[in-house]
């Protein structure tokens, strides 16, 4: 008996894993289309980072996530486990798999579920379908890459919507999505009934060619009779066309309208050695401000041109987005005979006429007014000619001729010296121009990126100070794209990966809870803003300590 027990004990020890794997379970494995399920993941690991949920986004809408630490006492020993509770809504119907999810060093097992068609759900209340329904449409199902698409989500309802109603926002890993106007309401008559329409509109900019998918929108709310109504739209498929043209500078701007102008006239007069401030403004319809290109080159052989500031603004209208880029430049001519600033040409693709167009500012001429060096020296030499009232006219003529010959000789010598210096300067500029152009362009790009980051951070600060979780979600992703220089950053998971900050992970979880749960508690954005500000300050200290030249350049441009 003892030998048998020992054998069983050895078998148990050698066949049991050294650590428990991640367990996974769902509250229901069969459900109807449009219904929700709860996925629970549990692990013995402590202080694990946020699970990688990207594998779920293709087949499921993630409505909420929650982290719970569970402790239990057994045989005088405390066992602590980390539990993640995910609220999911499957997309479509049929047999589906919940994929394996990585948590720390372990992965959860796959789970199989079955989604039945919604029309087979006999428990669905038809009365609710007649009194309230959801409609989602786009103004076009085909667009160019980076071109604008407008999506409108409309909830039609006979009775006022409850205070606890929730309408999710469209999402896509392959598109930039921005809300347009504030939510609005209006009335319409359908089959003799007066419906109220609550509408949200968004502008979508595809980021890659081919077919992209815009996620389903989900509506939930309580009716007057206390019953819960949930509506789900179908995913939208958008066909994205490639660039229609390829320009010399590889600039691709699909827009309905683009206009540029500046404050300088065609001819401008200035005193030599004094600087002129130039403002160049570009306004575009159907283009996000982050896509507007740089306008003025900084390299010029006859003038110093410095970028002082860049301001990006966006105006959301019912017809789409209107963006503006304003560049403030300081021009200091160092050529006393005048300076010509070359023309600015911005090629863009007109999405209304399907033609290439060019917005242009003609060249600008800056004239400098001062006495030339030759005139100044001549006046000085003339003042040195002696005046003797007592000498004869013949002696005066002879002295005058001598002084004129001396002045001509002196001026000729000075002219040769001046020409030699100018030639040497031109040769030096020719050798150094390419290096200076690249170097200054790098500094310019870095300063412009910092200015754009400051603008997006100010927008995020405003959303956090107003305790608006929906706008904060969008502004946080926009800020992350610029801060980490990654146009493919489109989710909170990407931000958590880049930040690698436990505090920010929990604050993003709290934001998601307010976005996707029915909790009526007001979200507070001050802690999230404080965490982001600390990340920015840490980055800035590192950059400034390692790059003194950039610090000086940024100081001059701010």
KACOR-V185766 format. One line per field, one symbol per residue. phi: phi as a letter, one per 30 degrees, with the letter a starting at -180 (. if undefined). psi: psi as a letter, one per 20 degrees, with the letter a starting at -180 (. if undefined). Layout:
BEGIN
phi->???
psi->???
END
This chain:
BEGIN
phi->.dddddddddedddcdddbdddcbacdacbacejdcbccccbbddchdddddcdddddcbccdabbcbccbbcbhhbcccbcbccccbbdcibjdbbdddcdbicbbdddbcbbcdedddddddddddddcaacbbbbdacbadeiddbccbcbccbdcedddcdbbdcdbadcacbbdcddebbacacbhicdccccbbbbcbbdcbdjccccddcbcbacdddjdccbbbdddcccdcddedbbddchdbbdacabbbabcdddbbcbddiccbcccccbbbcibdddcdddccdccadcaccbddabccbbccbddkcbcbbbccbccbdbcdcjbccddcbcdacdddchbdbbcbcddccccccaddddddddddddddddcbdcdddddddddddddddddddddddddddddddddddddddddcddddddddddddddddddddddddddddddddddhcddddeddddddddddchbdddbbddddddddhbdddedddeddddddcccdddddccddddddddddddddddddddcbdddddddddcc
psi->gghgggghgggghhiqqhqprpqpqqipiprqpirqqpppppqiqqkqrpqojhhhihiqpoiqqppppppqpplkppppqpppopoqoqpaaaprporpppocjrqqqqpprpoqqhiiniipohhhhhiprppprqiqjprqpjqpppppopopqhqqqrhjqporqqqpijqpppqdrqprqrqqpolipoqppoppqqppoqiqrbpqppqqqppqrprhjiqpppqprqqppppoqrphrorhjkponpripppqrriprhppqqqpiqqppppppppppjpqhiiprqgpqipphjqpppohqpppqppprhiapoqpppppqopoqkoijqppprqppoqqooigilqprppqprqppoppprprhghghghghhiipqooiirrhhhggghggghghggggghgghgggghghgghghgghhhiggghggghhggghgghghghggghhhgggggghilohghhgghgggghgggjloijojrhggghgghlohghghhhghghghgirjpippppjhhghggghhgghgghhgghhinhghggghhhi.
END
